[in-house]
Amino acid sequence: MKEPNRVGWILLVAGSWGIMRFATDNETYIVPIFFSLLGGFFFLRGTERSGKGSIFWSGFFSAFAILLHQVMIFWWIAIATGVIVRNRKREIFQFFCPALTVPAAYLIAVWLEYGSIRVPVIVKFGLSDYYNGAAKLEFNGRVLLMWLLSLFRSFFQAHGYMFNLFSQSWTWVIAGISAVMLTGYGLTNAIKNGKIQSSAFKRPVWIFALAALLHIFFALLSGGNAEFMAMLPALLAIVLSVIIDINPKALVITALGMLAWNITIGLIPLKYYTLDGSSMVVNSILANPQPSKSAYLLHSEQRIKNELEYRQISQKPVLLGRARYNTQQLTDSLEVLLEEGFAVYTDDYLRPQTVSREYIVEDHPASDDLWAPFRLIPCDSVVTLTGTYSLYRVLPPVASSLHPER
């Protein structure tokens, strides 16, 4: 690869939203991607230069990436397929030996956590996100739409708050249009002048294409989750850099346009604006003198759970998710909590509607039927980029025989 092209591809990967988002967020994706890249590098080195021990290091770094995040197993499968296709017993042995550290580490973790290494316990530990509802396998029309949006968002930021941002000032509109024009100009020239390199198909670059396809397919089955496609910019850059000879200037212009869009419309708003009422709810919980005798019915309870886990809060209130139960189930739960003397709060009343992954994928029934039997007293509110979010104290009806407000 020519030096200018190398710089352009690196800039394109670094400027993509999938990388920028998780490099600046409290998520564990960038580091395992780095180690998977190392695994791919040593695989290519071992197959093209026959470097001593390269296949071993390929297996080591690919397996280590799995220990950092389970989703990297698909990248490992792709490289393992490449090793098996070569059909060299020594290389197969070298690659698979380090992989034994993964089940060994899981067995140790399961034993330390549960004191047992029975198969059901191991499965529950390995698939804990699916057991607790944080992740699920599903496929429908909304998931397909979300998958397409997440695929786009691997490269460019796109979110409902953008409409609120553009309505605030022409500065955001001009910055956005400039970034789009720059990206469009570079991309048009790159496509127009790009040439397919027929010799590239003889190289083992197909393993990176296989890894990309596996990650894309798994994301499709997992609600179109963008997190499982965070590595796509790196994978596609490797594949395209080998298959297509692109004009270096066009490549750099495209990368700069993408970088400008993602910084202007992505990082800056997320840094300087509040987008929802999550911080308000967390602050309420932290300030609550009796969290164990409180309950919160939340629009997005998983986000609040994650924040409380991150802060290592030991005494947590009862958290109920609006989308997880139907109206009757929630009504019954609220009545029971109030009868037992719990202080009940909610952020699900009169919320601003913003187009997001949660809004598209999950069902959020109308709140009028749920709140009709109760009294709602405003406790707190926060003005954000997307509107005003409020926290309400939920009380029984005036004529109710339930316990009065404490």
N, C-alpha and C positions, 0 to 999 in steps of 0.2 A: 504494500500500500504506500502511495506517495505521502510525503510528510504533510503537505497542506490538507490532504484528505483525512489524514489521521487526526489532525487538530480539529477539523470540521466535525468528524464523527464524535469525538470526545465532547466537543461543545454541544452537539445535538443531544447526546445522552444526558449530560449534566444539566442542560436547560429544559429537559422534559419534565412535565408536571409529576409523573409517577416517581421520579427521583427527588425532585425538589420538595415535594409534599412530605415524603417520609424522612427526608434528611433534616427537616425542620420540625418534625412532630415527634411525640413520645411513642414511637412505634419501632419494632425490631425487624426491619427489612433490609436496610442498606448494608449493614455488616454481613449478613448471610449472603447477599448478592455478591459482595466483594469476594467472599471465599468460594462461591460457586464459579465466579469468573476465574479465580486462580485454578480451580479444578479443571475448567475448560482449557485454560492456557497450557497446563501441564499435559493434558490429553493431546492437544495439537503438537506440542513439543515432542511427545513420545512417539507420535505416529509419523511426523514429518522429518524429524531429525534423529529419531531413535535414541533420544537422550536416556542415559542410564537412570533408572529409578523414577522417571517422569510419570509413568502410569501409576506407581504407588502413591506419589504425591497428588496426582489427580484424584485418586480414590480417597485419600486422606482429607483433602480440603473440601471435596464434595460432601463427604460424610459429616465433617465438622459443621458445614453450613446447615445440615438438617438438624443438628443439635441446637443450633441457634434459632431456627424456625422450621417447623414441620413441612411447610409448603415447598421448601427447596428440594423435597424428595423427587419431584418431577424433573428437575434439572439433573439430579443424580441418575434417575432412570434413563434419561437421554444419553448421558455419557456412558453409563453401563451398557446400553444397547450398542454404542459404538465400539466398546471394548470387546463385547461378545461377537459382533460381526467380524472383527479382525481375526477371531478364532485362533488366538495364540494363548496356549495354556498358561504360560508364565505371566503374561500380562493380565489374564483373567484372575489369577491367584493374587497378583500384586494389587489389583484394583479392589477386589472384594474383601481382602483381609482388614483394611482400615474400617470398612463398613460395619464390622462386628462391634465397633465401639458404640454404635447407635442403640441396638437392642440392649447392650450391656448397661449403658447409661440410663435407659428407660427402666430396666429392672431394678437398678439401684435406687432411682427416684421413687418408683412405686413402693419398694420395700420401706424406704424412709418415711414415705407419706402415709401408707396404709398398713405397714407391718405384714404384708402378704404379697405373694407374686402369683396368685391364681389368675387364670386367663381372663375371667370377667372383670377383675380389678384392673388388669393391664389394659384391656380394651377401653374401659371407662376412663382411665387416666389419659390414654393416648387420644381419645376422642372427647375430651371433657367439654370443649366448646359446643359440641353437638348435643351433649347430654344436658347442659345447663341452658341451652337455647340461644347462646351467643352466636352460633352459626347453624345453618341447616342446608340440606340438599333439596332443591326444588327447581322446577322449570315450568314456566308459563309465559304468557304474552308480556306481562309486566317485567318478568325477569329478563326476557330477551331484550326488551327496550333498555333496561338498566345495564345489561351487559354491553350493548352497543355504546351507551353513554360512557361507561367505565373504560371501554377500549379507547374511546376518544380522549378521555381524561388521563390516560396513561401518558399522553403527550401534551395536551392543552387543558388548562383549568376551565371548567364550565360548572356553574352553580347558580341557583336561583337568586342569590344575593347580588349577582351582577346587574340585574334590572334596577335594584335599589341604588346600587353604586352609580350607574349611569345617570339616574334621575337626580343625583345630588349636585353634579357639576359637569360642565362640558369638558373639563380637564380629563376626566376619566374616559369620556367618549373619544376625544382626540387621541389619547394615549392608546386606547384599544384599537381604533381604526388604523393608526400608524403601524402598530405591531402586526395586525392582520395583513396590511398591504405589503409590509416587508417580508413576512412569511410567504405570502402568495407569490410575490415576485421571485423569491429564491426557489420556491418549490416548482414553479412553472418552468424556470430555466433548467432546474435539475432534471425534471422529467423530459424536457425537450432535448437536452444534450446528453442524457445518460445512455450508456452503451452496455449491453449484456456481455459479460465475459464468459464465453463457452467453456473455457478451461477451468472455471471455478467449480463446475459441477463434479469434477474429478477429485476435489478436496473434501475432507471429512467435515465440512462446515454444516452438513445436514443435521448433525447432532444438535446444533443450536436452534435450527428450525424446528426439530422435533420437540425440544424443550419448550419453545415458544407455544407450539400447538397444544402441548399437554397442559401448560399453565392456562391458556385461553379456554380450553375445554373444561378444566376444573372450575375456573371462575364462572363459566356459564351455568354449571350445575350448582354453584354456591350462591345463587341470588345475584349473579353479575357483580360479585365483590371486586372492587377496584384494587384492593390490597393484594390479591392473588395475581395481579398483572403488573405489579410495580417493576418487575424485572424485564418487561417487554422492550422498553427502549434499548437496553443493553443488548438483549438477544437479537433484536431486529437489526441493530446497528452492525453487529458482527456479521450477520448473514448478508445484508445488503452491501456492506463494504467490500465483500468478496465477490458477490455476484454482479454488481453494477459498478461501472466506472463513471463516477459523477464529477462534473466540473467543480473544482475546489471552491471557487468564488461563490457559485450557486449554493453549495452545501453550507458554507459559513453564513451566508445571508439568511438562509432558512433557519439555521440554528440561532442566529441573533434575533430574528423575529419571534421565534418560539420563546426564547429567553426573556425578551421584552414583555411579551404577553403574560407569561407566567409570573414574572416579578410584579408587573403593574396591576394585573387583575387578580393575581393569586396571593403572593406573599405579603404585599403591602396592606391590602384590606384585612387579611387574617391577623396581621401584626397589630394594627392600630384601631380596628373596629371590633366590637362585640357583636356576634351574629345571632345569639339566642339567649335564653334565660338560664342556662345550665349553671353558670357561676352564682346566680342568685339563689338557686336551690341548694347548691353545695354550701354556700355561706349560711343559709338558714339552718341546715343540718349541723354545721360546726358550732353555731351559736346556740343550738337547742340544749337546754340544761338537762332534759330527760329524753335523749334520742331513742332509748329502748322502749319508751311509752308513746312514741310518735309513729305516724304512718304517712307516707307520701304516695299519692297516686300521680304518676308522672307520664308525660308524653313520651319521653325517651329514658326509661329507667336504666338501660344498660350503660348509657353514657355516664350517668350519675354513679352507678356501681363502680365503673372503671375509675372514676375520679376518687372515690372513697378508698378503693383498694390502693391506688397510687399514693394517697396520703396516709395509708396504713391506719385508718380509723377503726378502732376495735369495737366500739359501741355504735352499731348502725340501727337506723329505724327500719320499720317494715317498708319495703319498696314494691309498689305495684305498677305494672306497665299497662297503659291504656289499651294498647293494641293486642295484648295477649289474652284478653278476656272479653266476653260480650257484655252488653249493658246490664243484664240481669245479674250476672255473676259479680260484677263490680258493685252494683247496688247492695246486694246481699253482704258482700265483704265489708263495705263501708258501714253498714248498719251494725254488723257484729263488732267492728273495731270501735265504733262510737259507744256501743253498749258496754264494752269492756274498759271504757275510760281513756282510750287513746286520743291524743291530739292529732287530728287528720288534716293534711294539707294537700293541695293540688296545684299544678301549673298548666293543667289541661283545659282551662276555661278561657274563652275569648282569646285564643292564640292567633298571632299573625300566620298566614299561610305562605310558606316558602317552598318552592320546588327544590327537592333534594332527593337523595337516594331513599331515605326513610319515607318520604311523602309518596314516592312512586311505588315502592315495593310493598309497604305494609298497609294494612287496613286500619283506618282511624275513624270509627263510627262517630256520627254527630253527637255532640256532648249535651244537647238540650234535654234529651230523654233521661240521661244519667243524672243530671244535676237538678232536675225539676223537683224531686222530693226533699232537697237539702237547702240549707242556707249557706251562702258563700260570702265570707268577710275578707276584703282585701288586706293582705299583710305586708306585701312588698311588691316592688315593680322595678324594671330596668328598661331603659330606652336603648335600643340596639339599631344596627344598620337596617335590619329587616322589620322593625316595628317595636312596639312596647309589649313586653312579657310581664305577667303578673303572677304572684303566688297568693293563693287564697286559703283561708282556714275554713274547713268544712264542718258545719254544725247541723244537728238534727233540726227538723221543723219546730216551730215555736210550740205547737200543740203536742209534740212528741213526748212520750214518757221516757225517752232516753236520758242519760245523765246530762245535766246542763253543762255549759261551758265552764272549764276549770280556770 
